[in-house]
Structures are given as structure tokens and as C-alpha cells.
Amino acid sequence: MIRPISRVWLVVDIVGAVVGFAITTPLTFIMGAAGLSAWIPDGAAAMVAYVIVGLILWGAAAIARLSPALALCIAWFGAVVQMALGLPPAAYDIGILVVLFATAAWGTTRLLWIGGVSALGGGLVGGAYFGVVWSGELLTDAASALRAALIAALLASVFVLIMVMSWGAGFLWRVILSGRATQVARAQAETVAAEEQERVRIARDMHDVVAHSLAVVIAQADGARYAAAAKPEMATEALGTIAQTARGALSDVRMLLTQLRHRQGDGPQPTLADLEALFAQVRHAGIEPRITVDPMPPGEPPAAIQLAVYRILQEALTNAIRHGDGAVDVHLAWLPDRVEIRVANTVAPGSAPVQLGQGGHGLIGMRERAQLVGGSLHAERRGAQFHVDGMLPIGRPA
């Protein structure tokens, strides 16, 4: 029944109710309504009755935002007291309109419709009651009864119109608030989705960097261990390659962690210019890739395409290091509307690379990278070789 609202709004509502009471009560007396009570002929007593009813109605208005249900109950009580005392409609009845607005704007769905029924039923009851009692007719003949009925119908129409308009204004404000809440929820959902996509992208980059670097380090470490006794100089060279690869991986990991801490800016990403360094790392790992680029890029491909090509080749060559026997062919074809990627390596005896879609984060990551730029990728083992075939669409080169 009690809504959680800020202290500021509660103070604003209370101050507004006090101001409303302070304005409408003297206005009622100035208009001479204090002497129009049907049941209290004494003017002073009627003034006291007006003050009491005004306090009840504006008290309900003061808590209308805090508790619309309680405010509606108090407003109904004040209206019943007003009719019981025979007091005519007055300026302080504006408090009822405030309560009706609040029931539609901030009440529950059930209270919303209860407020609508109250606006319609209260207008009819109040108009009929005051039309008959306040008309001053004694209803002694048919003509006086007809006049009283006409006055009651007129007042009921006016009351219903005013109350329904107040309730409708609250309903309109409710719709506006609901729309704002929907927009906020949509914005929050989009933010969460964007953050999730960013985490997935960074996790994918982290996997590519660490998996490739560790594959090179393991290959070099194995080579250094075997060459340490026979050819120490080769072991020294292998250790240098390990150190260089580890430093590069550490730098990339630091960059990715920085992106996790600071979402602004993605930082530098690999481009086609970095492919030669990638191929050099593969050569240091003991694999000599046979690289063919035909045709060459007609211009500067989009950055997203360059990053996708780099990461796909990085993962494919990492698999070749892990599961291959040293023979790997890389072919890039930069066509006007797409780039085609083909990587094939001979599978070492006893090794069975996981096919795309059957496990393996790296292989799945290659497919996701291709799909992110609107392309496709397929990886499978064909006899003694493992093939990676991808197609990435590109627009007009920059």
C-alpha cells in the first residue's frame, strides 16, 4: 500500500497540499459557499465544517503519491462527510481530482480501474445528491421534482466529466512513465548485450593470443631440450625465440586486460602488416608455411576484415603447430568483393584435430570471427590433411 518514493517528492506533495488547502478554503468563503449548507444553518458552524472537509480532502492529496489506495479511501470518506453535512461543491474538492490522478498514475493495475470506477460512480452519486439536496426544492409537485432532476443530471454530467478527465490525465501520465521505463530497460539490455559481446570478443582474442604463443613456446622448448646437448647454439636461439614470443604474448594480454578495465577504445588490433611477424613466429616453431597471395589486395581492406584474417590464420597455424608434421599451405585470394582463405596442413600420425562444431574453442572462434563480418568458415579433416576454408565479404577497398 505504501510506495517507495523519495523524501523530496514527499515534501513537495505535503507542501503542495498545504498550499492547496490555504488557497481553496478562503476562496470557498469568499464565494459565499459557507452559508449554503443544507443541514447546518449557522454560518460559523458551516465554516468549521468546510475546514474539516477541506483538511480531509487535502490530507488525502498529500499522501496520494505515497499511498494512492489509502488516499482514495480518505477522499471517499471526505466526500461522504461533505454530502452528509449537506455542503455544496466547493474549491477544496480539487483535492479529490488530485487523488484520482494519483490512482491512475501511480496505483496498481487494480487500483487504476478502481479509480476509474470511482471517478464515474462518484461523479454520478455526487451530482445526483447535490442536485436534489442543494437545489432547495421541496419536491412538492411534479414541476419541482423535474427541476431537481434536471439540476442533478447537469451536476452529475459536470462532475463525471471533470473527474474522468482528471483520472484520464493520470492514466496518460502512467503511459508516459511506462514508456520511459521501457526505454530505460531497453537501453540497459542493449548495454548488457554490448558488454557481453565485448567480453566474448576479448575472451576470443585472449584465447588466440595465449594459445598461439604457448604453441610456439612449447615447440621451441622441445627443440631446445633436444638440441641442448648436441648444438648449444640452437638451444640459445630457441630460448631467445621463447623469450620474444612470451614478451609479445604478455604485451597482448596486458592490452586486453586494459580493455577490460577501460571500455573506451579497443586499442590497437592486428592488421595485414602483422602477418609477417605471425609467419616468423611459426617458422621459429619449426614449421615453414608455404604462403600464396593471389590476387593481392587491391587497396586497404576494412580493419574488421584485416583483424578477422589475422585471427583466423593465427588459429589455423596454431593448430598446424600442435597437430601437424611441419607441412602447411596458406593461400589468400583478395577478390574485388571477398577474400578467400585456405589453410591446409598434414596431420601428424596419431593426432586428430577436433572438427568445427564438435568442440575446441579455437575452431569455434574462427567460425564466429568469420560470421561477425558476414562470412563463413568450414574446417574439417580430409584424409591425411586438415583444411580450413573461409570466405569474408569485403566492400570497396579504402
N, C-alpha and C positions, 0 to 999 in steps of 0.2 A: 504493500500500500504506500510505503514511503519510497520515493525515488531518490537516487543519489544525485544531488546537484551541488554545485559549488557554493561556497559561502557568499560569494559576491552576488550571485543570482538571487539567493535567498534574501539578502539585504535589499537588493533592488526591488524585489516583489513586495517586501514589507513596507518599504518607503513609498512605493507606488500606491499601495493600498491606503496608507495613511493620507497621502496627498489626495487620492480619490475621495476618501471619506470627508476630508476637510473642504473639498470643493463642492461635492454634491449635496451635503447636508445643508449648508447655508443657502445654496441655490434652491433647494426644496422649500425652505422657509420664505425666501424672497418671492417665489412664485405663488405663495399663499396656499400651498397644499396642506399645511399643518392643520388648517381648520376644516378639512374635508373628510375627517374620519366618520365612517358610518356608525361606529359603536362608541366613540369617545367624544362627547360634545365639548368637553373642557379643552381649551386651546393649549394650556401648559401640559396637560397630560398627553395630548396628541403629539406635542413636540418631543416629549420624553419617549413616546412610542416610536416616533420616527428615528430618533437617535439610536434606540436599541436595535431596531431592524437594520438600520444602516451599519451599525457595528457588526451585526451577524453576517450581512452580505459581504461587506468589505473584508471581514476576517476570513471568510471563505476564499475571497480573491487573493488574499495574502499568501495562502498556502496552496493555491491552485497548481503551481508548477511542482511543488514539493510532493503533494499527495492529491492528484485530481479526484480520486474516488471520495476521499474524506471531504474535499471541498464541495463536491456535488451534493453530498448528504447535508452538509451545513447550509448550502444555498437553498436546497429544498425546504429545510427547516425554517429558514428565514422567510421564504415565500409563504409558507403555511401560516407563520406568525403574522405576516403582513395581511394576509386575507382574513385571518381570524380577528384581527383588530379593526378590519374594515378600512385599512389605509389604502388610498388610491395609488396608482403607479406614480413613481417619483424618480428623481435623478439618481438616487443611490441604487436603483435597480440595474444600473450599468455593471455593478459587481456581479450580477447573475450572468451577464454576457461574457465577462472575463472568465468565469468558471466554465461556461460552455465551450469557449475557445480552448481552454486548457484540457478539457476532457478529450477533445478531438485531436489536439496537437500532441499531447504527451501521455495520454492514458493508454491502457492496454487495448487490444482489439475489442474485447467485450465491453470495456468502459466506453470505447469510441461509439459503439452503437447504442449503449445505454444513454449516453449524452445526446445522441440524435433523437431518440425517443423522448427524452426529457424536453428537448427543445420544441418538438412538435406537440407533445402532450401538455407540457407546461404552458405553452402559448395558448392552446385551446382552453384549458381549465382556467387560467388566469383571465383570459379575455371574457369568457362566459361569466365568471364570478363577478368580476368588476363591472361588467356590462349590466348585470342585473342589480347588484347591490349599490354600486356607485352612481347608477343612473338616477336614483332618488325617486323612482316611480313606485307607487304602492301596489301596482298590478291589480287595480280595482276593476278595470274593464279591459276589453279586447284591444282597444287602441293603445292603452298604456303598456300592455304586455307586448304588443307588436313593436312599440318604440324601444322597449327594453331589449327585445330580441335583436333588433337591428343594431343597437349600440353594442350589444355583446358580440354579434357577428363581426362588426367593424373592429372592435378592440382585439378580438381573437385573431383576425386576419393580420392586423398590425403586429401583434405580439409574436405570432408564428413567424412572420416574415423576418422580423428583427432577430429573433432567437436562432432561426435556421441559418440566417446569414452569418451570425457570429460562429455557430458551430461549423459551417462550411468554410469560413476563413481558417479556423483551426485545423480542419481536415486538409486544406490546401497547404498549410504550413507543415503538416505531418508528411505530406507527399514530398515537399521540398527537402525536409530533413532526411527522409528515407533515400531520396536521390543522392544527397550528399554522402550519406553513409555508404551507399553502393559504390560511388566513385572512389571513396577512400579505401573501401575493401578491395576494389579492382586494382587501384594503384598499389596497395600493399601486396596483393597477389602477384602483380607484374614484377614488383621489386624482388619478392621471394624467388620467382621463377628466374629472373635475371641473375640473382646471386647464385642460384643452384647451377645455372648454365656456366657461370664463371668458375664455380668450384669444380665442375666436371671438366672444363677446359684446362684449368690449372692442374688438376689431377692427371689428365691425359698428357700434358706437357711434362709433368714430373715423371710419369712412367717412361715416356720416350727418352728423356734425358738420362735418368738413372739406369734404365735397362740397357741402353746403348753403351753408356760409359762403362758400366760394370762388365758388359760382354767384352769390350776391348781390354779392360784391365785384367780380366781373368785369362784371356788369350795370351796377353803379354806376360803375365805372371807364370803361366805354364811354360811358355817359351824360355823365359829367363831361368826357370828352375832346371830345365833340361840342358841349357847352354852354359850354365854357371861353371861346370867343371871343364868342358871342352873348349869353349870360346867365351872367356870372361867379358870381352869387349861387347859381344852381342847381348850379354846379360845386362851390362851397363846401359846400352842403348834401350833395351826393353824397359828397364827401370825408369829411364828418362821419359819414355812414352807413357808409362803408367802415371808418373807424376803430372805430366802435361794434361793427360786426359782427366785425371782426378781434379786438377785445378779448374779445368773448363767446366766439368760437371758441378763442382762446388759453386762456381760463379753463376751457372744457370739456376741451380737450386736456390741460391740467395735471391736472385731476381724474382723467382716465382713466389718465394716467401714474402718478399716485399710487396708483390701484387696482392697477396692475401691480406697484408696489413693496410695497404693503401689501395683502395679500389680505383682511384683516379689514375688513368693512364695504364696501359698494358705493358709499357716498357718495350725495349727493342725485341723484335722477333726475327727468327732466321729467315733469310731470303735466298734466292738462287746463288748469290755471291758466296754464300757459306757452304755450298755443296762441295766445293773442292776441299775445304777443311774436313768435311764429313768423310769424303773418299780417302783422304790422307789417314784419318783415324782407322778406317777399315784396312788400309794397306799395312799400317803398323800392327794390326792384329793378325797379320799373316795371310790376308786374303787380297788378291789382286782383281778388283772388279773390272770387267770389260764394259766400258761406257760408250754408248752411242747416242748422239743427239741429232736427230734428222726428222724434220727440218728444225732449224734453230728458231728461237723465239723472235717474232717479227718486231717486237718492241719490249716495253717494260710491262710484264703481266701484272694483274692486280695483286696487292700484297697478300690477300687471303689465299689466292691460288699458289703464290710462292711458298707461303707457310705450309699449306697442305702438301705440296710436292715434297718439301724438305722432310716433313714429319713422316710421310708415307715411305719415302726412301730410307729414312733413318731406321724405322721399324723393320722394313724388309731386309735391310743389310744386317741389322741386329740378329734377325732370325737366321740369316745365312752364316753369321759367325757362330751362332750357337749350334745349329743343326747341320750346316753344310760341310763339305770337304775341301773348300777353298775355291771352287769354281762358281762364279756368279756373273750374270749378264744383266746390265741395266740399259734400258732403251727408253728415251724420251722423244716424243714426236709433238712438236709445237705447231699444231694446225691452226688455221685462222679462227675457228670457233671453239677449239677444245685442245687440251693437252692429254696425250695418252701415255700411260706409264706401264712399263712391263719389266718385271724383275724375275729372273729365273736362276735358281741355284741347285746344284746337285746335292741330294740329301745324303749325309754320311750314313754308312751302314749301321743299323740298329737304332737310328733316330727317326722319330715320327712326329713331325711338326703338327700342331693342332690345326685343324681346318677352321676357316672362318665360320663363326656361328656355333661352334662346338666347344668354346672355351678359349681362354687366352686373352688377357686384357689388351695386349698389343695388337693382335689381329682385329679384334673388335674396334679398337681405337682407330685403326687405319680406315675401316669402313665408315665409322662415324665422321672422320675428318672429310672423307670424300662426300658424304651426304650433306655435311654442313655447307658446302659450296655448291650443292646441287648436282653432284656427280655420283658415280657408282664405283664399287671396287669388289673384286672377286679374288679369293685366294684358295688354292687347293693343290694337292699333290697329284702329279701326273707321272706315274711310273717312278723313275728314279729322281725326278726333279720336282721342286716346289715352285709354283708360279703365283705371282701377284700381278693382276691386270686391273688397272684403274683408268677411269676417264673423268676428267674435270672440265666442265664447260667454262669458257672464258669469253668475255666481251671484247670490244675493240681495245687493243693494247694502248696503254697510256703513252 
